[in-house]
Amino acid sequence: MNFFQKFIDNRFLGVLLLTVTGMAAAQSAPPSTIDASLVQSTRGIAGELLGQLGQKLKAAMSTDGPVAAVSVCKESAPAIARQLSIANDAKVNRVGTRVRNQNMGVPNAWQKEALTQFEARLLQGEKAADIEYWQVADNGHGKSELRYAKAIAVQPQCLSCHGSAQDIAAPLAEKLRIEYPNDQATGYSVGQLRGAVVVTRPLP
């Protein structure tokens, strides 16, 4: 690659990052028109999913190791999301930058937009714990809905199942192959964006 091509590519990357940064700034705070209690409860729903799932994963890892954690993610995570959805008249889910569970982990258009913004913001040094996405949009049926996403970054304990494929222990790799034959969610490193908890709620 010659100097001119490098210059063009770097300028394009800079423009792309500036564009995404501008989008993120517009979406990183809750809409001012949304009631503060709804904002807080929406954050709480995402936190509840992460908290309940984290407890179950910790228990499974401490007693039966990473192989058991695979079943927790496949069975418990969707169950928790369903319970929270029913309890809060919402749609609650987890989506990934690389999909493991094809039945519930594939992001839609607005969720892909949120993930793109999250990755740019992580590159700029923001902490994953502080990164959110908010949007009010038409639900396609003439009514408004609140869309929220909370970033999930890769933690050291995540690497047992999501690290380099060649570093995953053979019994665990076999379990993943059986449970997720189309698995794409390996090759991560600590601090990378793994995905997001996403919450969609109807507005009055």
Backbone as JSON Lines, residues from 0, in Angstrom:
{"i":0,"aa":"M","n":[0.86,-1.19,0.0],"ca":[0.0,0.0,0.0],"c":[0.9,1.24,0.0]}
{"i":1,"aa":"N","n":[0.68,2.15,-0.96],"ca":[1.51,3.35,-1.02],"c":[1.06,4.39,0.0]}
{"i":2,"aa":"F","n":[1.87,5.46,0.12],"ca":[1.6,6.5,1.11],"c":[0.25,7.16,0.87]}
{"i":3,"aa":"F","n":[-0.07,7.42,-0.41],"ca":[-1.33,8.1,-0.73],"c":[-2.52,7.25,-0.29]}
{"i":4,"aa":"Q","n":[-2.44,5.94,-0.55],"ca":[-3.55,5.07,-0.16],"c":[-3.7,5.03,1.35]}
{"i":5,"aa":"K","n":[-2.56,4.97,2.07],"ca":[-2.63,4.99,3.54],"c":[-3.27,6.28,4.03]}
{"i":6,"aa":"F","n":[-2.9,7.39,3.38],"ca":[-3.44,8.68,3.78],"c":[-4.95,8.71,3.6]}
{"i":7,"aa":"I","n":[-5.41,8.22,2.46],"ca":[-6.85,8.2,2.17],"c":[-7.57,7.3,3.18]}
{"i":8,"aa":"D","n":[-6.99,6.11,3.43],"ca":[-7.63,5.18,4.35],"c":[-7.72,5.76,5.76]}
{"i":9,"aa":"N","n":[-6.64,6.43,6.2],"ca":[-6.64,7.02,7.54],"c":[-7.65,8.15,7.63]}
{"i":10,"aa":"R","n":[-7.75,8.96,6.56],"ca":[-8.73,10.03,6.57],"c":[-10.15,9.47,6.61]}
{"i":11,"aa":"F","n":[-10.38,8.4,5.87],"ca":[-11.71,7.78,5.86],"c":[-12.05,7.24,7.24]}
{"i":12,"aa":"L","n":[-11.06,6.57,7.9],"ca":[-11.29,6.05,9.24],"c":[-11.6,7.18,10.21]}
{"i":13,"aa":"G","n":[-10.88,8.28,10.09],"ca":[-11.12,9.42,10.96],"c":[-12.51,9.99,10.79]}
{"i":14,"aa":"V","n":[-12.95,10.11,9.53],"ca":[-14.29,10.62,9.26],"c":[-15.34,9.67,9.81]}
{"i":15,"aa":"L","n":[-15.1,8.36,9.64],"ca":[-16.05,7.37,10.14],"c":[-16.19,7.47,11.65]}
{"i":16,"aa":"L","n":[-15.06,7.57,12.36],"ca":[-15.1,7.66,13.81],"c":[-15.78,8.93,14.27]}
{"i":17,"aa":"L","n":[-15.52,10.04,13.57],"ca":[-16.18,11.3,13.93],"c":[-17.68,11.21,13.72]}
{"i":18,"aa":"T","n":[-18.08,10.55,12.64],"ca":[-19.51,10.4,12.36],"c":[-20.19,9.57,13.42]}
{"i":19,"aa":"V","n":[-19.59,8.42,13.76],"ca":[-20.17,7.56,14.77],"c":[-20.16,8.24,16.13]}
{"i":20,"aa":"T","n":[-19.09,9.01,16.42],"ca":[-19.02,9.72,17.68],"c":[-20.17,10.71,17.8]}
{"i":21,"aa":"G","n":[-20.44,11.42,16.72],"ca":[-21.55,12.37,16.75],"c":[-22.87,11.68,16.97]}
{"i":22,"aa":"M","n":[-23.07,10.52,16.35],"ca":[-24.29,9.76,16.55],"c":[-24.4,9.3,17.99]}
{"i":23,"aa":"A","n":[-23.27,8.84,18.56],"ca":[-23.29,8.34,19.92],"c":[-23.64,9.44,20.91]}
{"i":24,"aa":"A","n":[-23.09,10.63,20.67],"ca":[-23.36,11.74,21.58],"c":[-24.84,12.06,21.62]}
{"i":25,"aa":"A","n":[-25.48,11.93,20.48],"ca":[-26.9,12.24,20.4],"c":[-27.76,11.17,21.08]}
{"i":26,"aa":"Q","n":[-27.23,9.96,21.2],"ca":[-28.01,8.85,21.71],"c":[-27.57,8.39,23.09]}
{"i":27,"aa":"S","n":[-26.47,8.96,23.64],"ca":[-25.91,8.41,24.87],"c":[-26.7,8.82,26.11]}
{"i":28,"aa":"A","n":[-27.51,9.85,26.01],"ca":[-28.31,10.28,27.15],"c":[-29.78,9.98,26.89]}
{"i":29,"aa":"P","n":[-30.56,9.72,27.94],"ca":[-31.99,9.46,27.75],"c":[-32.69,10.67,27.13]}
{"i":30,"aa":"P","n":[-33.68,10.45,26.28],"ca":[-34.43,11.57,25.72],"c":[-35.05,12.4,26.84]}
{"i":31,"aa":"S","n":[-34.95,13.73,26.73],"ca":[-35.44,14.61,27.8],"c":[-36.96,14.53,27.96]}
{"i":32,"aa":"T","n":[-37.64,14.03,26.93],"ca":[-39.11,13.94,26.99],"c":[-39.6,12.72,27.75]}
{"i":33,"aa":"I","n":[-38.68,11.8,28.1],"ca":[-39.07,10.57,28.78],"c":[-39.02,10.77,30.29]}
{"i":34,"aa":"D","n":[-40.06,10.3,30.98],"ca":[-40.14,10.43,32.42],"c":[-38.95,9.75,33.09]}
{"i":35,"aa":"A","n":[-38.42,10.42,34.12],"ca":[-37.22,9.91,34.8],"c":[-37.44,8.53,35.4]}
{"i":36,"aa":"S","n":[-38.64,8.26,35.88],"ca":[-38.91,6.94,36.48],"c":[-38.85,5.83,35.43]}
{"i":37,"aa":"L","n":[-39.27,6.15,34.2],"ca":[-39.2,5.16,33.12],"c":[-37.75,4.9,32.74]}
{"i":38,"aa":"V","n":[-36.95,5.95,32.72],"ca":[-35.53,5.82,32.44],"c":[-34.88,4.9,33.48]}
{"i":39,"aa":"Q","n":[-35.15,5.18,34.74],"ca":[-34.53,4.41,35.82],"c":[-34.98,2.95,35.79]}
{"i":40,"aa":"S","n":[-36.27,2.72,35.56],"ca":[-36.77,1.35,35.55],"c":[-36.22,0.57,34.36]}
{"i":41,"aa":"T","n":[-36.01,1.26,33.22],"ca":[-35.45,0.6,32.04],"c":[-34.02,0.17,32.3]}
{"i":42,"aa":"R","n":[-33.24,1.04,32.9],"ca":[-31.88,0.66,33.31],"c":[-31.94,-0.54,34.27]}
{"i":43,"aa":"G","n":[-32.94,-0.48,35.17],"ca":[-33.07,-1.55,36.15],"c":[-33.36,-2.9,35.52]}
{"i":44,"aa":"I","n":[-34.15,-2.91,34.45],"ca":[-34.46,-4.17,33.76],"c":[-33.17,-4.79,33.21]}
{"i":45,"aa":"A","n":[-32.37,-3.97,32.55],"ca":[-31.1,-4.47,32.0],"c":[-30.19,-4.97,33.11]}
{"i":46,"aa":"G","n":[-30.12,-4.21,34.2],"ca":[-29.29,-4.62,35.32],"c":[-29.77,-5.9,35.96]}
{"i":47,"aa":"E","n":[-31.08,-6.09,35.99],"ca":[-31.65,-7.31,36.57],"c":[-31.28,-8.53,35.74]}
{"i":48,"aa":"L","n":[-31.34,-8.4,34.44],"ca":[-30.93,-9.51,33.57],"c":[-29.48,-9.88,33.81]}
{"i":49,"aa":"L","n":[-28.61,-8.88,33.82],"ca":[-27.19,-9.14,34.02],"c":[-26.93,-9.71,35.4]}
{"i":50,"aa":"G","n":[-27.63,-9.18,36.4],"ca":[-27.42,-9.65,37.76],"c":[-27.85,-11.09,37.97]}
{"i":51,"aa":"Q","n":[-29.06,-11.41,37.51],"ca":[-29.55,-12.79,37.68],"c":[-28.7,-13.78,36.9]}
{"i":52,"aa":"L","n":[-28.36,-13.43,35.67],"ca":[-27.56,-14.34,34.86],"c":[-26.17,-14.5,35.46]}
{"i":53,"aa":"G","n":[-25.59,-13.41,35.94],"ca":[-24.27,-13.47,36.55],"c":[-24.23,-14.4,37.75]}
{"i":54,"aa":"Q","n":[-25.26,-14.35,38.57],"ca":[-25.32,-15.23,39.74],"c":[-25.39,-16.69,39.33]}
{"i":55,"aa":"K","n":[-26.21,-16.98,38.33],"ca":[-26.35,-18.37,37.89],"c":[-25.04,-18.87,37.26]}
{"i":56,"aa":"L","n":[-24.39,-18.01,36.49],"ca":[-23.12,-18.41,35.88],"c":[-22.05,-18.65,36.93]}
{"i":57,"aa":"K","n":[-22.01,-17.76,37.92],"ca":[-21.02,-17.91,38.99],"c":[-21.23,-19.21,39.74]}
{"i":58,"aa":"A","n":[-22.47,-19.54,40.04],"ca":[-22.78,-20.78,40.75],"c":[-22.39,-21.99,39.93]}
{"i":59,"aa":"A","n":[-22.72,-21.96,38.63],"ca":[-22.4,-23.1,37.76],"c":[-20.89,-23.28,37.61]}
{"i":60,"aa":"M","n":[-20.18,-22.17,37.44],"ca":[-18.73,-22.24,37.27],"c":[-18.05,-22.78,38.53]}
{"i":61,"aa":"S","n":[-18.54,-22.37,39.71],"ca":[-17.89,-22.76,40.96],"c":[-18.12,-24.23,41.3]}
{"i":62,"aa":"T","n":[-19.24,-24.78,40.84],"ca":[-19.56,-26.17,41.18],"c":[-19.19,-27.16,40.07]}
{"i":63,"aa":"D","n":[-19.49,-26.8,38.83],"ca":[-19.32,-27.76,37.73],"c":[-18.43,-27.26,36.58]}
{"i":64,"aa":"G","n":[-17.95,-26.04,36.69],"ca":[-17.01,-25.55,35.7],"c":[-17.67,-24.97,34.45]}
{"i":65,"aa":"P","n":[-16.87,-24.55,33.47],"ca":[-17.36,-23.86,32.28],"c":[-18.35,-24.66,31.44]}
{"i":66,"aa":"V","n":[-18.23,-25.99,31.44],"ca":[-19.16,-26.79,30.63],"c":[-20.59,-26.57,31.11]}
{"i":67,"aa":"A","n":[-20.78,-26.5,32.42],"ca":[-22.11,-26.26,32.96],"c":[-22.59,-24.86,32.63]}
{"i":68,"aa":"A","n":[-21.67,-23.92,32.54],"ca":[-22.04,-22.53,32.24],"c":[-22.65,-22.4,30.85]}
{"i":69,"aa":"V","n":[-22.27,-23.29,29.94],"ca":[-22.84,-23.26,28.6],"c":[-24.35,-23.49,28.66]}
{"i":70,"aa":"S","n":[-24.77,-24.44,29.47],"ca":[-26.2,-24.73,29.61],"c":[-26.94,-23.58,30.27]}
{"i":71,"aa":"V","n":[-26.28,-22.9,31.22],"ca":[-26.89,-21.75,31.88],"c":[-27.19,-20.66,30.85]}
{"i":72,"aa":"C","n":[-26.21,-20.38,30.0],"ca":[-26.4,-19.33,28.99],"c":[-27.5,-19.71,27.99]}
{"i":73,"aa":"K","n":[-27.55,-20.99,27.64],"ca":[-28.53,-21.41,26.63],"c":[-29.94,-21.47,27.19]}
{"i":74,"aa":"E","n":[-30.09,-21.91,28.44],"ca":[-31.42,-22.13,29.01],"c":[-31.86,-21.02,29.96]}
{"i":75,"aa":"S","n":[-30.98,-20.62,30.86],"ca":[-31.38,-19.65,31.88],"c":[-31.49,-18.23,31.32]}
{"i":76,"aa":"A","n":[-30.57,-17.84,30.46],"ca":[-30.61,-16.46,29.93],"c":[-31.92,-16.17,29.2]}
{"i":77,"aa":"P","n":[-32.38,-17.03,28.28],"ca":[-33.67,-16.77,27.64],"c":[-34.83,-16.78,28.63]}
{"i":78,"aa":"A","n":[-34.77,-17.66,29.64],"ca":[-35.85,-17.74,30.62],"c":[-35.93,-16.46,31.44]}
{"i":79,"aa":"I","n":[-34.78,-15.94,31.86],"ca":[-34.75,-14.69,32.62],"c":[-35.28,-13.55,31.75]}
{"i":80,"aa":"A","n":[-34.85,-13.52,30.5],"ca":[-35.31,-12.46,29.59],"c":[-36.81,-12.51,29.39]}
{"i":81,"aa":"R","n":[-37.37,-13.71,29.27],"ca":[-38.83,-13.85,29.11],"c":[-39.57,-13.36,30.35]}
{"i":82,"aa":"Q","n":[-39.08,-13.74,31.52],"ca":[-39.72,-13.32,32.76],"c":[-39.72,-11.8,32.9]}
{"i":83,"aa":"L","n":[-38.59,-11.19,32.6],"ca":[-38.49,-9.73,32.7],"c":[-39.36,-9.05,31.65]}
{"i":84,"aa":"S","n":[-39.46,-9.65,30.48],"ca":[-40.31,-9.08,29.43],"c":[-41.77,-9.06,29.87]}
{"i":85,"aa":"I","n":[-42.24,-10.18,30.41],"ca":[-43.64,-10.28,30.86],"c":[-43.9,-9.32,32.02]}
{"i":86,"aa":"A","n":[-42.98,-9.29,32.97],"ca":[-43.18,-8.48,34.17],"c":[-43.18,-6.99,33.89]}
{"i":87,"aa":"N","n":[-42.51,-6.58,32.82],"ca":[-42.35,-5.15,32.55],"c":[-43.0,-4.68,31.25]}
{"i":88,"aa":"D","n":[-43.83,-5.53,30.64],"ca":[-44.46,-5.19,29.36],"c":[-43.4,-4.66,28.4]}
{"i":89,"aa":"A","n":[-42.38,-5.45,28.2],"ca":[-41.23,-5.03,27.39],"c":[-40.71,-6.22,26.6]}
{"i":90,"aa":"K","n":[-39.78,-5.94,25.7],"ca":[-39.03,-6.99,25.02],"c":[-37.58,-6.88,25.51]}
{"i":91,"aa":"V","n":[-37.13,-7.91,26.2],"ca":[-35.8,-7.91,26.8],"c":[-34.98,-9.03,26.16]}
{"i":92,"aa":"N","n":[-33.73,-8.73,25.83],"ca":[-32.91,-9.72,25.13],"c":[-31.44,-9.37,25.32]}
{"i":93,"aa":"R","n":[-30.59,-10.31,24.94],"ca":[-29.15,-10.05,24.79],"c":[-28.8,-10.27,23.32]}
{"i":94,"aa":"V","n":[-27.97,-9.4,22.76],"ca":[-27.5,-9.58,21.4],"c":[-25.98,-9.5,21.4]}
{"i":95,"aa":"G","n":[-25.36,-10.09,20.39],"ca":[-23.9,-10.15,20.36],"c":[-23.3,-9.53,19.11]}
{"i":96,"aa":"T","n":[-22.05,-9.12,19.24],"ca":[-21.31,-8.66,18.07],"c":[-20.95,-9.84,17.18]}
{"i":97,"aa":"R","n":[-20.78,-11.0,17.81],"ca":[-20.64,-12.27,17.09],"c":[-21.63,-13.22,17.74]}
{"i":98,"aa":"V","n":[-22.45,-13.84,16.96],"ca":[-23.61,-14.54,17.5],"c":[-23.27,-15.98,17.85]}
{"i":99,"aa":"R","n":[-23.67,-16.36,19.05],"ca":[-23.58,-17.76,19.47],"c":[-24.95,-18.42,19.38]}
{"i":100,"aa":"N","n":[-25.95,-17.83,20.01],"ca":[-27.3,-18.37,20.0],"c":[-28.1,-17.71,18.87]}
{"i":101,"aa":"Q","n":[-28.28,-18.43,17.78],"ca":[-28.96,-17.86,16.61],"c":[-30.44,-17.57,16.87]}
{"i":102,"aa":"N","n":[-31.0,-18.15,17.93],"ca":[-32.42,-17.96,18.23],"c":[-32.71,-16.67,18.96]}
{"i":103,"aa":"M","n":[-31.71,-16.1,19.65],"ca":[-32.0,-14.89,20.41],"c":[-30.88,-13.86,20.39]}
{"i":104,"aa":"G","n":[-29.76,-14.16,19.77],"ca":[-28.62,-13.27,19.87],"c":[-28.35,-12.4,18.67]}
{"i":105,"aa":"V","n":[-29.2,-12.47,17.64],"ca":[-28.96,-11.72,16.4],"c":[-29.53,-10.31,16.53]}
{"i":106,"aa":"P","n":[-28.69,-9.28,16.42],"ca":[-29.21,-7.91,16.55],"c":[-29.99,-7.48,15.32]}
{"i":107,"aa":"N","n":[-31.04,-6.68,15.56],"ca":[-31.77,-6.09,14.45],"c":[-31.11,-4.77,14.05]}
{"i":108,"aa":"A","n":[-31.76,-3.97,13.21],"ca":[-31.13,-2.78,12.65],"c":[-30.72,-1.77,13.73]}
{"i":109,"aa":"W","n":[-31.66,-1.42,14.64],"ca":[-31.29,-0.4,15.63],"c":[-30.29,-0.94,16.62]}
{"i":110,"aa":"Q","n":[-30.33,-2.24,16.89],"ca":[-29.37,-2.83,17.81],"c":[-27.97,-2.88,17.2]}
{"i":111,"aa":"K","n":[-27.89,-3.11,15.89],"ca":[-26.59,-3.04,15.2],"c":[-26.02,-1.63,15.28]}
{"i":112,"aa":"E","n":[-26.9,-0.63,15.13],"ca":[-26.47,0.76,15.25],"c":[-25.9,1.02,16.64]}
{"i":113,"aa":"A","n":[-26.58,0.52,17.66],"ca":[-26.1,0.69,19.03],"c":[-24.74,0.02,19.23]}
{"i":114,"aa":"L","n":[-24.58,-1.2,18.72],"ca":[-23.31,-1.91,18.87],"c":[-22.17,-1.18,18.15]}
{"i":115,"aa":"T","n":[-22.46,-0.62,16.98],"ca":[-21.44,0.15,16.25],"c":[-20.99,1.35,17.07]}
{"i":116,"aa":"Q","n":[-21.94,2.05,17.67],"ca":[-21.6,3.18,18.52],"c":[-20.8,2.75,19.73]}
{"i":117,"aa":"F","n":[-21.19,1.64,20.34],"ca":[-20.49,1.15,21.53],"c":[-19.03,0.85,21.22]}
{"i":118,"aa":"E","n":[-18.78,0.2,20.09],"ca":[-17.4,-0.14,19.73],"c":[-16.56,1.12,19.54]}
{"i":119,"aa":"A","n":[-17.13,2.13,18.89],"ca":[-16.41,3.39,18.69],"c":[-16.12,4.07,20.03]}
{"i":120,"aa":"R","n":[-17.07,4.03,20.93],"ca":[-16.9,4.7,22.21],"c":[-15.89,3.97,23.1]}
{"i":121,"aa":"L","n":[-15.86,2.64,23.01],"ca":[-14.83,1.89,23.73],"c":[-13.44,2.24,23.21]}
{"i":122,"aa":"L","n":[-13.32,2.38,21.9],"ca":[-12.03,2.74,21.31],"c":[-11.56,4.12,21.78]}
{"i":123,"aa":"Q","n":[-12.51,4.97,22.1],"ca":[-12.17,6.32,22.58],"c":[-11.89,6.35,24.07]}
{"i":124,"aa":"G","n":[-11.99,5.19,24.73],"ca":[-11.61,5.12,26.12],"c":[-12.74,5.15,27.12]}
{"i":125,"aa":"E","n":[-14.0,5.19,26.65],"ca":[-15.11,5.14,27.59],"c":[-15.18,3.77,28.25]}
{"i":126,"aa":"K","n":[-15.65,3.75,29.49],"ca":[-15.82,2.48,30.21],"c":[-17.13,1.83,29.8]}
{"i":127,"aa":"A","n":[-17.08,0.53,29.59],"ca":[-18.28,-0.2,29.16],"c":[-19.43,-0.01,30.14]}
{"i":128,"aa":"A","n":[-19.11,0.08,31.42],"ca":[-20.16,0.22,32.43],"c":[-20.95,1.52,32.28]}
{"i":129,"aa":"D","n":[-20.37,2.5,31.6],"ca":[-21.02,3.8,31.44],"c":[-21.71,3.98,30.09]}
{"i":130,"aa":"I","n":[-21.59,3.0,29.22],"ca":[-22.05,3.17,27.84],"c":[-23.49,2.67,27.68]}
{"i":131,"aa":"E","n":[-24.35,3.58,27.23],"ca":[-25.75,3.26,26.98],"c":[-26.18,3.84,25.63]}
{"i":132,"aa":"Y","n":[-27.3,3.36,25.16],"ca":[-27.92,3.87,23.93],"c":[-29.4,4.05,24.22]}
{"i":133,"aa":"W","n":[-29.94,5.19,23.79],"ca":[-31.37,5.49,23.95],"c":[-31.94,5.97,22.63]}
{"i":134,"aa":"Q","n":[-33.17,5.58,22.37],"ca":[-33.85,6.05,21.16],"c":[-35.36,5.93,21.34]}
{"i":135,"aa":"V","n":[-36.07,6.94,20.88],"ca":[-37.53,6.85,20.77],"c":[-37.84,6.76,19.29]}
{"i":136,"aa":"A","n":[-38.63,5.77,18.9],"ca":[-38.91,5.56,17.47],"c":[-40.31,4.99,17.3]}
{"i":137,"aa":"D","n":[-40.79,5.05,16.07],"ca":[-42.07,4.44,15.72],"c":[-41.9,2.93,15.68]}
{"i":138,"aa":"N","n":[-42.87,2.21,16.22],"ca":[-42.77,0.75,16.27],"c":[-43.24,0.07,14.98]}
{"i":139,"aa":"G","n":[-43.59,0.87,13.99],"ca":[-44.08,0.32,12.73],"c":[-45.57,0.2,12.66]}
{"i":140,"aa":"H","n":[-46.24,0.52,13.77],"ca":[-47.7,0.44,13.82],"c":[-48.3,1.77,14.29]}
{"i":141,"aa":"G","n":[-47.54,2.83,14.1],"ca":[-48.03,4.16,14.44],"c":[-47.92,4.53,15.9]}
{"i":142,"aa":"K","n":[-47.21,3.74,16.69],"ca":[-47.02,4.03,18.1],"c":[-45.54,4.16,18.41]}
{"i":143,"aa":"S","n":[-45.23,4.91,19.48],"ca":[-43.83,5.14,19.85],"c":[-43.34,4.08,20.82]}
{"i":144,"aa":"E","n":[-42.07,3.8,20.74],"ca":[-41.46,2.87,21.67],"c":[-40.09,3.4,22.11]}
{"i":145,"aa":"L","n":[-39.7,3.03,23.31],"ca":[-38.39,3.38,23.84],"c":[-37.44,2.22,23.6]}
{"i":146,"aa":"R","n":[-36.3,2.54,23.02],"ca":[-35.29,1.52,22.74],"c":[-34.05,1.82,23.57]}
{"i":147,"aa":"Y","n":[-33.58,0.81,24.27],"ca":[-32.44,0.99,25.17],"c":[-31.47,-0.16,25.0]}
{"i":148,"aa":"A","n":[-30.18,0.15,25.04],"ca":[-29.16,-0.89,24.99],"c":[-28.06,-0.56,26.0]}
{"i":149,"aa":"K","n":[-27.55,-1.59,26.64],"ca":[-26.48,-1.46,27.62],"c":[-25.31,-2.32,27.18]}
{"i":150,"aa":"A","n":[-24.13,-1.73,27.06],"ca":[-22.96,-2.44,26.56],"c":[-22.52,-3.55,27.5]}
{"i":151,"aa":"I","n":[-22.06,-4.65,26.92],"ca":[-21.46,-5.75,27.67],"c":[-20.05,-5.96,27.12]}
{"i":152,"aa":"A","n":[-19.05,-5.8,27.97],"ca":[-17.66,-6.01,27.55],"c":[-17.17,-7.37,28.04]}
{"i":153,"aa":"V","n":[-16.17,-7.9,27.38],"ca":[-15.61,-9.2,27.74],"c":[-14.78,-9.07,29.02]}
{"i":154,"aa":"Q","n":[-15.1,-9.9,30.01],"ca":[-14.36,-9.96,31.26],"c":[-13.41,-11.18,31.22]}
{"i":155,"aa":"P","n":[-12.39,-11.2,32.11],"ca":[-11.45,-12.33,32.08],"c":[-12.12,-13.7,32.15]}
{"i":156,"aa":"Q","n":[-13.17,-13.82,32.97],"ca":[-13.83,-15.12,33.13],"c":[-14.6,-15.53,31.87]}
{"i":157,"aa":"C","n":[-14.86,-14.58,30.99],"ca":[-15.59,-14.89,29.76],"c":[-14.74,-15.67,28.77]}
{"i":158,"aa":"L","n":[-13.41,-15.59,28.93],"ca":[-12.52,-16.16,27.92],"c":[-12.57,-17.69,27.88]}
{"i":159,"aa":"S","n":[-13.03,-18.31,28.98],"ca":[-13.14,-19.78,28.97],"c":[-14.0,-20.25,27.81]}
{"i":160,"aa":"C","n":[-15.08,-19.49,27.51],"ca":[-16.0,-19.88,26.45],"c":[-15.9,-19.0,25.21]}
{"i":161,"aa":"H","n":[-15.32,-17.81,25.36],"ca":[-15.33,-16.85,24.26],"c":[-13.94,-16.41,23.8]}
{"i":162,"aa":"G","n":[-12.9,-17.02,24.36],"ca":[-11.55,-16.67,23.95],"c":[-11.16,-17.33,22.63]}
{"i":163,"aa":"S","n":[-9.86,-17.39,22.4],"ca":[-9.35,-18.01,21.18],"c":[-9.81,-19.46,21.09]}
{"i":164,"aa":"A","n":[-10.27,-19.88,19.91],"ca":[-10.82,-21.23,19.74],"c":[-9.81,-22.3,20.12]}
{"i":165,"aa":"Q","n":[-8.54,-22.09,19.81],"ca":[-7.54,-23.12,20.12],"c":[-7.21,-23.2,21.61]}
{"i":166,"aa":"D","n":[-7.63,-22.19,22.38],"ca":[-7.37,-22.19,23.82],"c":[-8.54,-22.75,24.63]}
{"i":167,"aa":"I","n":[-9.66,-23.02,23.98],"ca":[-10.83,-23.56,24.69],"c":[-10.62,-25.06,24.92]}
{"i":168,"aa":"A","n":[-10.79,-25.5,26.17],"ca":[-10.56,-26.9,26.52],"c":[-11.43,-27.83,25.69]}
{"i":169,"aa":"A","n":[-10.91,-29.0,25.37],"ca":[-11.59,-29.93,24.47],"c":[-13.02,-30.29,24.91]}
{"i":170,"aa":"P","n":[-13.26,-30.64,26.19],"ca":[-14.65,-30.97,26.59],"c":[-15.59,-29.78,26.41]}
{"i":171,"aa":"L","n":[-15.1,-28.59,26.7],"ca":[-15.92,-27.4,26.54],"c":[-16.17,-27.1,25.07]}
{"i":172,"aa":"A","n":[-15.14,-27.27,24.24],"ca":[-15.29,-27.05,22.81],"c":[-16.33,-28.0,22.22]}
{"i":173,"aa":"E","n":[-16.33,-29.24,22.7],"ca":[-17.3,-30.23,22.22],"c":[-18.72,-29.86,22.65]}
{"i":174,"aa":"K","n":[-18.86,-29.37,23.88],"ca":[-20.16,-28.93,24.37],"c":[-20.68,-27.77,23.53]}
{"i":175,"aa":"L","n":[-19.83,-26.84,23.23],"ca":[-20.22,-25.69,22.41],"c":[-20.62,-26.14,21.0]}
{"i":176,"aa":"R","n":[-19.87,-27.11,20.47],"ca":[-20.17,-27.61,19.12],"c":[-21.56,-28.24,19.07]}
{"i":177,"aa":"I","n":[-21.9,-28.97,20.13],"ca":[-23.2,-29.65,20.17],"c":[-24.33,-28.65,20.37]}
{"i":178,"aa":"E","n":[-24.15,-27.73,21.32],"ca":[-25.22,-26.78,21.66],"c":[-25.36,-25.68,20.62]}
{"i":179,"aa":"Y","n":[-24.25,-25.27,20.03],"ca":[-24.25,-24.14,19.09],"c":[-23.46,-24.51,17.83]}
{"i":180,"aa":"P","n":[-24.05,-25.28,16.94],"ca":[-23.3,-25.72,15.75],"c":[-22.87,-24.59,14.83]}
{"i":181,"aa":"N","n":[-23.53,-23.44,14.92],"ca":[-23.16,-22.29,14.08],"c":[-22.5,-21.18,14.89]}
{"i":182,"aa":"D","n":[-21.84,-21.56,15.96],"ca":[-21.23,-20.6,16.88],"c":[-20.2,-19.7,16.18]}
{"i":183,"aa":"Q","n":[-20.31,-18.4,16.44],"ca":[-19.34,-17.43,15.92],"c":[-18.65,-16.67,17.05]}
{"i":184,"aa":"A","n":[-19.04,-16.94,18.31],"ca":[-18.66,-16.06,19.42],"c":[-17.39,-16.49,20.13]}
{"i":185,"aa":"T","n":[-16.31,-16.68,19.37],"ca":[-15.01,-16.94,19.96],"c":[-14.01,-15.93,19.38]}
{"i":186,"aa":"G","n":[-12.8,-15.96,19.92],"ca":[-11.76,-15.05,19.43],"c":[-11.76,-13.69,20.09]}
{"i":187,"aa":"Y","n":[-12.48,-13.55,21.2],"ca":[-12.53,-12.27,21.91],"c":[-11.32,-12.14,22.84]}
{"i":188,"aa":"S","n":[-11.05,-10.9,23.21],"ca":[-10.06,-10.6,24.24],"c":[-10.7,-9.71,25.3]}
{"i":189,"aa":"V","n":[-10.08,-9.63,26.45],"ca":[-10.64,-8.87,27.57],"c":[-10.79,-7.4,27.18]}
{"i":190,"aa":"G","n":[-11.96,-6.85,27.48],"ca":[-12.22,-5.44,27.2],"c":[-12.95,-5.2,25.9]}
{"i":191,"aa":"Q","n":[-12.97,-6.19,25.01],"ca":[-13.7,-6.04,23.75],"c":[-15.2,-6.02,24.0]}
{"i":192,"aa":"L","n":[-15.94,-5.43,23.06],"ca":[-17.39,-5.43,23.15],"c":[-17.91,-6.82,22.81]}
{"i":193,"aa":"R","n":[-18.62,-7.42,23.75],"ca":[-19.23,-8.74,23.51],"c":[-20.62,-8.58,22.93]}
{"i":194,"aa":"G","n":[-21.36,-7.56,23.39],"ca":[-22.72,-7.37,22.91],"c":[-23.44,-6.36,23.76]}
{"i":195,"aa":"A","n":[-24.74,-6.58,23.95],"ca":[-25.55,-5.63,24.72],"c":[-26.8,-6.31,25.25]}
{"i":196,"aa":"V","n":[-27.28,-5.78,26.37],"ca":[-28.65,-6.08,26.81],"c":[-29.53,-5.05,26.14]}
{"i":197,"aa":"V","n":[-30.61,-5.49,25.51],"ca":[-31.48,-4.57,24.8],"c":[-32.9,-4.66,25.36]}
{"i":198,"aa":"V","n":[-33.52,-3.5,25.53],"ca":[-34.86,-3.42,26.09],"c":[-35.71,-2.51,25.19]}
{"i":199,"aa":"T","n":[-36.86,-3.0,24.79],"ca":[-37.81,-2.2,24.0],"c":[-39.11,-2.12,24.77]}
{"i":200,"aa":"R","n":[-39.61,-0.87,24.97],"ca":[-40.84,-0.68,25.76],"c":[-41.79,0.24,25.02]}
{"i":201,"aa":"P","n":[-43.07,-0.08,25.0],"ca":[-44.05,0.82,24.37],"c":[-44.21,2.1,25.2]}
{"i":202,"aa":"L","n":[-44.42,3.21,24.51],"ca":[-44.66,4.47,25.19],"c":[-46.14,4.85,25.05]}
{"i":203,"aa":"P","n":[-46.68,5.59,26.02],"ca":[-48.08,6.01,25.92],"c":[-48.31,6.84,24.67]}
